[in-house]
């Protein structure tokens, strides 16, 4: 998965922050404006329908908040 991050042209992988049940989180820096972001990479393989619905809800919540 790390090699995939290196292929994304607009960010620089900065630091591994941690992981949870089905995701890894990295600190990344946008190359154009130097802003720092958290990039969550989610492994969807093997997730049950209920877990996918919970994930969808989490994504919707993150889209609505500014942090």
C-alpha positions as CSV (number, residue, x, y, z in Angstrom):
1,X,0.0,0.0,0.0
2,X,2.9,2.4,0.7
3,X,4.0,2.2,-3.0
4,X,0.5,3.3,-4.0
5,X,0.9,6.4,-1.9
6,X,4.2,7.2,-3.6
7,X,2.5,7.1,-7.0
8,X,0.0,9.9,-6.0
9,X,1.5,12.9,-7.7
10,X,0.0,15.7,-5.6
11,X,1.0,14.5,-2.1
12,X,4.1,13.6,-0.3
13,X,3.8,10.8,2.2
14,X,5.1,12.2,5.5
15,X,4.4,9.8,8.3
16,X,2.5,6.7,9.3
17,X,0.1,7.6,12.0
18,X,-1.6,4.4,12.9
19,X,-4.3,1.8,12.0
20,X,-7.7,0.6,13.0
21,X,-9.9,-2.4,12.3
22,X,-9.8,-1.9,8.5
23,X,-7.8,1.2,7.7
24,X,-4.3,2.8,7.9
25,X,-3.8,6.5,8.4
26,X,-0.9,8.5,7.1
27,X,0.1,12.2,7.4
28,X,0.6,13.6,4.0
29,X,1.6,17.0,2.6
30,X,0.0,18.5,-0.5
31,X,2.8,19.4,-2.9
32,X,1.3,22.6,-4.3
33,X,0.2,24.4,-1.1
34,X,2.2,22.5,1.6
35,X,-1.0,21.8,3.6
36,X,-0.9,18.8,6.0
37,X,-3.7,16.3,5.8
38,X,-4.5,12.8,7.2
39,X,-5.0,10.2,4.5
40,X,-7.1,7.2,5.5
41,X,-6.6,4.1,3.4
42,X,-9.5,1.7,3.9
43,X,-9.3,-2.0,3.0
44,X,-12.7,-3.0,1.8
45,X,-11.9,-6.7,1.2
46,X,-13.9,-9.0,3.4
47,X,-16.1,-6.3,5.0
48,X,-19.7,-7.4,5.7
49,X,-22.7,-5.3,4.6
50,X,-23.2,-3.9,8.1
51,X,-19.5,-2.8,8.2
52,X,-19.8,-1.2,4.8
53,X,-22.9,0.8,5.9
54,X,-21.0,2.0,9.0
55,X,-18.1,3.0,6.8
56,X,-20.5,4.9,4.5
57,X,-21.9,6.7,7.5
58,X,-18.4,7.7,8.7
59,X,-17.5,9.0,5.3
60,X,-20.7,11.2,5.2
61,X,-19.9,12.6,8.7
62,X,-16.4,13.5,7.7
63,X,-17.6,15.2,4.6
64,X,-19.9,17.4,6.7
65,X,-17.4,18.6,9.3
66,X,-14.4,20.9,9.0
67,X,-11.4,19.9,11.0
